[in-house]
Amino acid sequence: MFWRSVVGKLWFTILLLVCFVLFILTILLLEFFQNYHILEAERHLLQTANKISDVEERYDDRELMLSTTNLVKDSASRAVIAWNERDILIADSETDGLPELGYEWFASDQELSSVINKGNEVKKVADLETSETGVMVVGTPLSNGEGAVFVYQSLDTIEETSEQTTKIIFLGAGIAIVLTTIFAFFLSTRITSPLIKMREGALELAKGEFNNKVPILTHDEIGELAMAFNRMGRQLKYHINALNQEKEQLSGILRSMADGVITINRTGEILVTNPPATQYLDAYAFEHKEDISDAQTLPEPLKALFKKVITNEEESMTEVTLQGRSWVIIMTPLYDKATVRGAVAVLRDMTEERRLNKLRKDFIANVSHELRTPISMLQGYSEAIVDDIAESKEDKNELAQIIHEESLRIGRLVNELLDLARMEAGHIQLYIESVDIHPYMNKIIRKFQGIADERDVDLTMRVDQEFERLPFDSDRIEQVFTNLIDNAIRHTQPGGKVDVAVDHINGDWIASVHDSGQGIAEEDLPFVFERFYKADKSRKRESSKQKKGTGLGLAIAKNIVEAHHGTISVHSKLEEGTTFTFRIPKNLELTEY
């Protein structure tokens, strides 16, 4: 319990802090003094070597030179004057165990040999096979450049000096730790004793018990702290309740909004977002390959708009397109009294509105386009009959036949528009029955075999042999097959192929119609099931003699498949062909609905 108490923690913290500081200081001092002793020893040996070099230059008598060298150098070191491998002078050392090194030893060392050969000054710590400890060696060239002076001593001398310094440092650190232990324990006891009750009150406050009060035992600073603590508890309870209410209200409003909301501070960091805004930020991060975990990053379109709003202090608006969706962004400055403290951006997804507006315009244009041609032909040919331009009965019959065909075309267009409107309104009726799939598909293929032969297109069919009977509306599904196969034959060049296949997977049956025609451009694929898509250049008619369609077949086929709780899709590449696939469950009930 002592180590878990405030007294123990404070005492241990102070002691640990002081110990850590002393430890770092001790390490630094030991490193400093060790390096200092080594540097001082190197400097002293180098000075000795320079002095011996001066002695060699001043005296020619070898005995006098040797005696002077012994006086100049330290008694613990040994000096070697080498003119060449046969002419050397060695000064003795009073230190036992310091070996006598000859010219060959210095010449064999790569660094020390540079003193003799190149005239460099060298400082080095070397290991000796005959000694447990190494030696420190310095070398300097003679003044005349014809030889070198080497002075070396055992590392034992330096280590003895370092050991004495280490003992003094450890003794001082130990005394400091003992004094710190006593002082820290006394100080922590005196300070923390009045705070025990306050700690207990703080624990209760952390649990949400705002009604508990801390007893005021003294009238000093600790007592005033207890009074302030009690007052803080009351104010904290009031403000937390108010904040929770506002937070829940604001969070509910933001979550229920269809528009995205982003709150930004003065520095451009995101503070608050709601789900639609998060969807926009994720889409921007995905498109620009950024890290979506960084929720504080403001996208570039918003940065430019934010800078404009902060600079002009007025509402601004922009429109951006992201991942195929159109967003209108309105940003307004937020004020802290008279100062702009940030901005709030409202993001509205206008994709559906833009799409519906475009569909409405395209629908009107396409219907007008589809009706204009047959109406013009009806008007022209009828005027020809009225004006007696067609004189013979055969000519009049031919014109009447054209008028009849164009009126049928208008009728088909109107009927298909009505059918499509009923389907999209959910008023389609299906008559689900059990159909023998093999005769059913053979009948459909026979219906188009003549057209395929006429266009020199190889029409093939493959049906899974496990299929016997499948539940679906035979008339509606035949309408789907008719549209897909007819489109495939008409958009396949002579000599091409159209393959029709019926398979099953995971409780569904799948039908596909593949052609080897010219294909559909990638940018047009999302719109193939739109009404009047036939007007697109990638699927236009090749000949005016062909039977003209209304451009509503794929839209009707999609509604029929979806009414069977299925899905329809298309895959295509230019110059490689197109594959339409629809998938319908095999467990449809045999009921009329």
C-alpha positions in Angstrom: 0.0 0.0 0.0 3.0 2.3 0.6 4.1 2.2 -3.0 0.5 2.8 -4.2 0.0 5.8 -1.9 0.6 9.4 -2.8 3.4 9.6 -0.3 5.2 6.6 -1.8 4.7 7.8 -5.4 5.9 11.3 -4.6 8.9 10.0 -2.6 9.8 7.5 -5.2 9.4 10.0 -8.0 11.7 12.5 -6.4 14.2 9.8 -5.6 14.0 8.3 -9.1 14.4 11.7 -10.7 17.5 12.5 -8.6 18.9 9.0 -9.1 18.4 9.4 -12.8 20.0 12.8 -12.9 22.9 11.5 -10.8 23.2 8.4 -13.0 23.4 10.6 -16.2 25.8 13.0 -14.5 28.0 10.1 -13.2 28.2 8.6 -16.7 29.1 11.9 -18.2 31.7 12.6 -15.5 33.3 9.2 -15.9 33.3 9.6 -19.6 34.7 13.1 -19.4 37.5 12.2 -16.9 38.4 9.1 -18.7 38.7 11.0 -22.0 40.5 13.8 -20.1 43.1 11.5 -18.6 43.7 9.9 -22.0 44.0 13.2 -23.7 46.3 14.6 -21.0 48.4 11.5 -21.2 48.6 11.8 -25.0 49.4 15.5 -24.7 52.1 14.9 -22.1 53.7 12.1 -24.1 53.6 14.2 -27.3 55.3 17.1 -25.4 57.9 14.7 -24.1 58.5 13.4 -27.6 59.0 16.9 -28.9 61.4 17.7 -26.1 63.4 14.6 -26.9 63.4 15.6 -30.6 64.9 18.9 -29.5 67.5 17.1 -27.3 68.5 14.9 -30.3 69.0 18.0 -32.5 71.0 19.8 -29.8 73.4 17.0 -28.6 75.5 14.7 -30.7 76.9 12.7 -27.8 74.7 9.6 -27.3 75.4 9.3 -23.6 74.6 12.9 -22.9 71.5 12.5 -25.2 70.3 9.4 -23.2 70.8 11.0 -19.8 69.0 14.2 -20.9 66.2 12.1 -22.3 65.8 10.3 -19.0 65.5 13.6 -17.3 63.0 15.0 -19.7 60.6 12.0 -19.9 58.3 10.7 -17.1 59.7 7.8 -15.1 56.6 5.7 -16.0 57.2 6.0 -19.7 59.9 4.7 -22.1 61.4 6.6 -25.0 62.9 5.3 -28.2 64.9 7.4 -30.7 65.2 5.5 -34.0 67.4 6.8 -36.8 67.2 3.5 -38.7 66.7 -0.2 -38.0 70.3 -0.6 -36.8 70.7 2.7 -35.0 68.3 3.2 -32.1 68.5 4.6 -28.6 66.1 3.4 -25.9 65.6 5.2 -22.6 64.7 3.0 -19.6 61.5 3.1 -17.6 61.1 2.6 -13.8 57.7 0.9 -14.3 57.8 -2.9 -14.0 56.2 -4.8 -16.8 56.6 -2.2 -19.5 58.3 -4.1 -22.3 61.1 -2.8 -24.4 60.0 -2.3 -28.0 62.4 -2.3 -30.9 62.6 -0.7 -34.3 60.9 -3.7 -35.9 57.7 -3.3 -33.8 57.3 0.3 -34.7 58.1 -0.3 -38.4 55.6 -3.2 -38.6 52.7 -1.1 -37.4 50.9 0.7 -40.3 50.2 3.9 -38.4 53.4 4.2 -36.4 55.5 3.4 -39.5 54.1 6.6 -41.1 56.1 8.6 -38.5 59.3 7.2 -39.9 58.4 7.1 -43.6 56.1 10.2 -44.0 57.0 12.4 -41.0 53.5 12.3 -39.5 52.7 12.7 -35.8 50.8 9.7 -34.5 48.9 9.0 -31.3 47.7 5.4 -30.7 46.7 2.9 -28.1 48.2 -0.5 -29.0 47.8 -4.0 -27.6 50.9 -6.1 -26.7 51.1 -9.9 -26.7 53.5 -9.8 -23.7 51.3 -7.6 -21.6 47.7 -7.9 -20.3 47.1 -4.2 -20.8 48.0 -2.1 -23.8 50.3 0.8 -24.1 49.8 4.4 -25.3 52.2 5.3 -28.0 53.0 8.7 -29.5 55.4 9.3 -32.3 56.9 12.4 -33.8 59.6 12.8 -36.5 63.1 14.2 -35.7 63.7 17.8 -36.5 66.1 16.9 -39.4 63.5 14.4 -40.7 66.0 11.5 -40.5 64.4 9.4 -37.9 61.6 9.4 -35.3 61.0 9.6 -31.5 58.5 7.2 -29.9 57.4 7.6 -26.3 55.1 5.1 -24.8 53.7 4.1 -21.4 51.4 1.4 -20.0 47.7 2.0 -19.7 47.8 0.8 -16.1 48.9 4.3 -15.1 45.9 5.9 -16.8 43.6 3.3 -15.4 44.8 3.9 -11.8 44.1 7.6 -12.2 40.6 6.9 -13.6 39.9 4.4 -10.8 40.6 7.1 -8.2 38.4 9.6 -10.0 35.6 7.0 -10.3 35.7 6.2 -6.5 35.3 9.9 -5.7 32.4 10.3 -8.1 30.6 7.2 -6.8 31.1 8.3 -3.2 29.6 11.8 -4.0 26.6 10.2 -5.8 26.0 7.8 -2.9 25.9 10.6 -0.4 23.6 12.6 -2.6 21.2 9.6 -3.0 21.0 9.1 0.8 20.3 12.7 1.5 17.8 12.9 -1.3 16.0 9.8 0.1 15.6 11.4 3.5 14.5 14.8 2.2 12.1 13.3 -0.4 10.3 11.2 2.2 10.0 14.1 4.6 8.7 16.5 1.9 6.2 14.0 0.4 4.8 13.2 3.8 4.3 16.8 4.7 2.7 17.8 1.4 0.5 14.8 0.7 -1.0 14.2 4.1 -3.7 17.0 3.7 -4.4 15.8 0.1 -5.6 12.3 1.0 -9.2 13.4 1.6 -9.1 15.5 -1.5 -7.8 12.5 -3.6 -10.7 10.4 -2.3 -13.1 13.2 -3.3 -11.6 13.5 -6.7 -12.1 9.7 -7.2 -15.7 10.1 -6.4 -15.9 13.1 -8.7 -14.4 11.0 -11.5 -17.2 8.4 -11.0 -19.8 11.1 -11.5 -20.6 11.7 -7.9 -20.8 15.5 -8.0 -22.6 15.8 -4.7 -19.7 14.6 -2.5 -17.8 17.4 -0.7 -14.2 17.4 0.5 -13.9 18.3 4.2 -12.0 21.5 4.9 -9.5 20.6 7.6 -7.2 23.7 7.4 -7.5 27.3 6.5 -4.3 27.6 4.6 -3.7 27.1 0.9 -4.8 23.5 1.2 -8.1 24.5 2.8 -8.7 27.1 0.0 -8.0 24.4 -2.5 -10.6 22.2 -0.8 -13.2 25.0 -1.0 -12.4 25.6 -4.7 -12.6 21.8 -5.3 -16.1 21.7 -3.9 -17.2 24.7 -5.9 -15.7 23.2 -9.0 -17.7 20.0 -8.5 -21.0 21.9 -8.4 -20.1 24.0 -11.5 -18.8 20.9 -13.3 -22.0 19.1 -12.7 -24.1 22.0 -14.1 -21.9 22.5 -17.2 -21.6 18.8 -18.0 -25.3 18.4 -18.0 -25.7 21.4 -20.2 -23.0 20.3 -22.6 -24.4 16.8 -22.8 -27.8 18.1 -23.8 -26.4 20.4 -26.4 -24.1 17.7 -27.7 -26.9 15.2 -28.1 -29.1 17.8 -29.7 -26.4 18.9 -32.2 -25.3 15.3 -32.9 -28.9 14.3 -33.6 -29.4 17.3 -35.9 -26.2 16.6 -37.8 -26.8 12.8 -38.2 -30.3 13.5 -39.5 -29.2 16.0 -42.1 -29.1 14.9 -45.7 -26.5 17.6 -46.4 -22.9 17.2 -45.3 -21.6 19.6 -42.6 -17.9 20.4 -41.9 -16.8 22.7 -39.1 -13.3 24.2 -39.6 -11.2 26.2 -37.1 -9.1 29.3 -37.9 -6.1 27.2 -38.9 -8.0 25.1 -41.4 -8.4 21.9 -39.3 -11.6 19.9 -39.4 -13.4 19.9 -36.1 -16.8 18.3 -36.7 -18.3 16.3 -39.6 -21.5 14.3 -40.2 -21.9 11.1 -42.2 -22.5 12.8 -45.7 -19.5 15.0 -45.2 -17.4 11.9 -44.2 -18.5 10.3 -47.4 -17.2 13.2 -49.4 -13.9 13.2 -47.5 -13.4 9.5 -48.0 -14.1 9.8 -51.7 -11.6 12.6 -52.0 -8.9 10.7 -50.1 -9.6 7.6 -52.3 -9.4 9.6 -55.6 -6.2 11.4 -54.6 -4.6 8.3 -52.8 -4.3 10.1 -49.5 -4.4 8.7 -46.0 -8.0 8.7 -44.9 -7.0 8.2 -41.3 -5.8 11.8 -41.2 -9.3 13.3 -40.4 -7.8 16.8 -39.9 -6.8 17.3 -43.5 -8.9 19.7 -45.5 -9.3 18.8 -49.2 -7.8 21.2 -51.8 -11.2 22.5 -53.1 -12.3 23.3 -49.6 -8.9 24.9 -48.8 -9.2 27.4 -51.6 -12.8 28.2 -50.6 -11.9 28.4 -46.9 -9.0 30.9 -47.7 -11.5 33.0 -49.7 -14.1 33.0 -46.9 -11.5 33.9 -44.2 -10.0 36.7 -46.3 -13.2 38.3 -47.5 -15.3 37.3 -44.4 -18.3 36.6 -46.5 -20.2 33.5 -47.7 -18.8 31.7 -50.8 -20.0 28.8 -52.9 -18.4 26.4 -55.3 -19.3 23.2 -57.2 -17.0 20.2 -57.5 -17.2 16.8 -59.2 -15.8 13.9 -57.3 -16.0 10.2 -58.1 -18.8 10.8 -60.5 -20.9 12.8 -58.0 -21.6 16.5 -58.2 -21.3 18.5 -54.9 -22.3 22.1 -54.2 -20.4 23.5 -51.3 -21.5 26.6 -49.4 -19.1 28.0 -46.8 -19.9 30.6 -44.2 -17.5 32.3 -41.7 -18.0 31.6 -38.0 -17.5 34.6 -35.6 -16.2 34.8 -32.1 -17.7 38.2 -31.3 -16.1 40.4 -34.0 -13.3 37.9 -34.9 -13.6 35.1 -37.5 -12.8 31.9 -35.6 -13.4 29.5 -38.4 -16.0 28.5 -41.0 -18.8 26.0 -41.5 -19.2 24.3 -44.9 -22.5 22.7 -46.1 -22.0 20.1 -48.8 -25.1 19.2 -50.9 -25.0 16.1 -53.2 -26.6 17.3 -56.4 -25.9 14.2 -58.4 -29.5 12.9 -58.4 -30.9 16.3 -59.2 -28.5 16.8 -62.1 -29.2 13.3 -63.4 -32.9 13.7 -63.2 -32.7 17.0 -64.9 -30.6 15.6 -67.7 -32.9 12.6 -68.0 -35.9 14.9 -68.3 -34.2 17.0 -71.0 -32.9 13.9 -72.8 -36.3 12.3 -72.6 -38.1 15.3 -74.2 -35.4 15.6 -76.9 -35.4 11.9 -77.7 -39.2 11.6 -77.8 -39.3 14.6 -80.0 -36.6 13.1 -82.2 -38.4 9.7 -82.4 -41.7 11.2 -83.3 -40.5 13.8 -85.7 -39.3 11.4 -88.3 -42.5 9.2 -88.6 -44.7 12.3 -88.4 -42.7 14.0 -91.2 -43.0 10.9 -93.3 -46.8 10.6 -92.6 -47.2 14.3 -93.5 -45.1 14.0 -96.7 -46.6 10.8 -98.0 -50.1 11.9 -97.2 -49.6 15.2 -99.0 -48.2 13.2 -102.0 -51.5 11.2 -102.1 -53.6 14.3 -101.7 -51.8 16.2 -104.4 -52.1 13.2 -106.8 -48.3 12.9 -107.1 -48.7 9.1 -107.0 -50.7 8.5 -110.2 -50.9 4.8 -110.4 -52.7 2.5 -107.9 -49.4 0.7 -107.1 -47.7 4.0 -106.2 -50.6 5.0 -104.0 -50.6 1.5 -102.3 -46.9 1.8 -101.7 -47.3 5.2 -100.1 -50.2 4.0 -98.1 -48.1 1.0 -96.9 -45.3 3.4 -95.8 -47.9 5.5 -93.9 -49.2 2.4 -92.3 -45.8 1.2 -91.2 -44.9 4.6 -89.7 -48.2 4.8 -87.9 -47.4 1.3 -86.4 -44.0 2.6 -85.4 -45.6 5.5 -83.6 -48.0 3.1 -81.9 -45.2 0.9 -80.8 -43.3 3.9 -79.4 -46.4 5.1 -77.4 -47.2 1.6 -76.2 -43.6 0.9 -75.0 -43.5 4.3 -73.3 -46.7 3.4 -71.5 -45.4 0.0 -70.6 -42.1 1.5 -69.3 -44.0 4.1 -67.3 -46.2 1.4 -65.7 -43.1 -0.7 -64.9 -41.2 2.1 -63.3 -44.3 3.0 -61.3 -44.4 -0.6 -60.0 -47.6 -1.6 -61.8 -46.1 -4.5 -63.8 -47.9 -7.8 -63.4 -46.1 -11.1 -63.7 -47.6 -14.5 -64.3 -45.0 -16.9 -62.9 -45.3 -20.4 -64.3 -43.1 -23.5 -64.5 -41.5 -23.4 -68.0 -39.7 -26.3 -69.7 -36.5 -24.3 -70.5 -35.2 -26.4 -73.5 -38.3 -26.2 -75.8 -38.7 -22.6 -74.7 -35.2 -21.6 -75.7 -35.4 -23.6 -78.9 -38.5 -21.6 -79.9 -36.8 -18.3 -79.3 -33.7 -19.3 -81.3 -35.8 -20.5 -84.2 -37.6 -17.2 -84.3 -34.2 -15.4 -84.9 -32.5 -18.1 -87.0 -33.9 -16.7 -90.2 -32.6 -13.1 -89.4 -29.2 -14.5 -88.4 -28.9 -16.5 -91.6 -29.9 -13.5 -93.6 -27.1 -11.4 -92.0 -24.6 -14.3 -92.2 -24.4 -14.4 -88.3 -23.7 -17.7 -86.6 -26.4 -18.0 -83.9 -25.7 -20.7 -81.2 -27.4 -21.7 -78.0 -26.2 -23.7 -74.9 -28.5 -24.6 -72.0 -27.4 -26.4 -68.9 -28.5 -30.1 -69.1 -29.5 -30.1 -65.4 -32.3 -27.6 -66.1 -35.7 -29.1 -66.7 -38.2 -26.5 -65.6 -37.7 -23.0 -64.3 -40.3 -20.5 -62.7 -40.7 -17.2 -64.5 -43.1 -15.2 -66.6 -42.5 -16.7 -70.1 -43.9 -13.8 -72.1 -41.9 -11.2 -70.2 -38.6 -13.1 -70.3 -39.2 -13.9 -74.0 -39.5 -10.1 -74.4 -36.0 -9.7 -72.7 -34.5 -12.5 -74.8 -36.0 -11.0 -78.0 -34.6 -7.5 -77.3 -31.1 -8.8 -76.4 -30.8 -11.3 -79.3 -32.2 -8.8 -81.8 -29.7 -6.2 -80.7 -26.8 -8.6 -80.8 -27.7 -9.8 -84.4 -28.2 -6.3 -85.7 -24.9 -5.0 -84.2 -22.8 -8.0 -85.4 -20.9 -7.8 -88.7 -21.5 -10.6 -91.3 -19.4 -13.6 -90.4 -19.7 -12.9 -86.7 -21.2 -15.0 -83.9 -24.0 -14.6 -81.3 -23.9 -17.0 -78.4 -26.9 -17.5 -76.1 -26.2 -19.5 -72.8 -28.3 -20.5 -69.8 -26.4 -21.7 -66.7 -27.0 -21.8 -63.0 -25.0 -20.6 -59.9 -25.8 -20.4 -56.2 -29.5 -20.9 -56.5 -30.0 -18.6 -59.5 -30.2 -19.2 -63.2 -28.2 -16.9 -65.4 -28.7 -16.1 -69.1 -26.2 -14.4 -71.3 -26.2 -13.1 -74.8 -22.7 -12.5 -76.3 -22.0 -11.1 -79.7 -18.7 -10.5 -81.6 -19.8 -7.1 -82.8 -18.3 -3.6 -82.6 -18.8 -3.2 -78.8 -19.7 -0.3 -76.7 -17.4 2.5 -75.6 -16.4 2.4 -71.9 -17.8 5.9 -71.2 -21.2 4.8 -72.7 -21.6 1.6 -70.6 -23.3 3.2 -67.6 -26.1 4.6 -69.9 -27.0 1.5 -72.0 -30.2 0.9 -69.9 -31.4 4.5 -70.2 -34.4 5.2 -72.4 -33.6 6.0 -76.1 -30.0 4.8 -75.7 -30.2 3.6 -79.3 -29.4 7.2 -80.4 -25.8 6.7 -79.1 -23.2 6.5 -81.8 -21.8 3.3 -80.5 -25.0 1.4 -81.2 -26.6 3.2 -84.1 -28.4 1.5 -87.0 -26.2 0.5 -89.9 -28.9 0.6 -92.6 -32.2 2.4 -93.1 -33.7 -0.8 -94.4 -33.5 -2.5 -91.1 -36.4 -2.7 -88.8 -36.3 0.5 -86.7 -36.6 0.2 -82.9 -37.8 2.7 -80.4 -34.7 2.7 -78.1 -36.7 1.5 -75.1 -36.0 -2.2 -75.3 -33.1 -2.3 -72.8 -34.9 -0.1 -70.3 -37.9 -2.4 -70.5 -35.7 -5.5 -70.2 -34.1 -4.1 -67.1 -37.5 -3.4 -65.4 -38.7 -6.9 -66.3 -35.6 -8.6 -64.8 -35.8 -6.5 -61.7 -39.5 -7.3 -61.3 -38.3 -11.0 -61.2 -36.0 -9.9 -58.3 -33.0 -10.3 -60.6 -30.2 -8.2 -62.0 -29.0 -7.4 -65.4 -25.5 -6.1 -66.4 -23.4 -5.5 -69.5 -19.7 -6.0 -70.3 -18.2 -4.7 -73.5 -15.0 -3.7 -75.3 -14.7 -1.9 -78.5 -14.0 -4.2 -81.5 -14.3 -7.2 -79.2 -18.0 -7.6 -78.7 -20.7 -7.2 -76.0 -22.1 -9.5 -73.4 -25.5 -8.9 -71.7 -26.2 -11.1 -68.6 -29.2 -11.3 -66.4 -29.7 -13.3 -63.3 -33.0 -14.5 -61.8 -33.7 -16.6 -58.7 -34.9 -20.2 -59.2 -37.2 -20.1 -56.1 -39.9 -17.8 -57.4 -43.3 -18.8 -56.3 -45.8 -20.1 -58.9 -48.3 -17.4 -58.2 -49.7 -14.4 -60.0 -48.8 -11.1 -58.5 
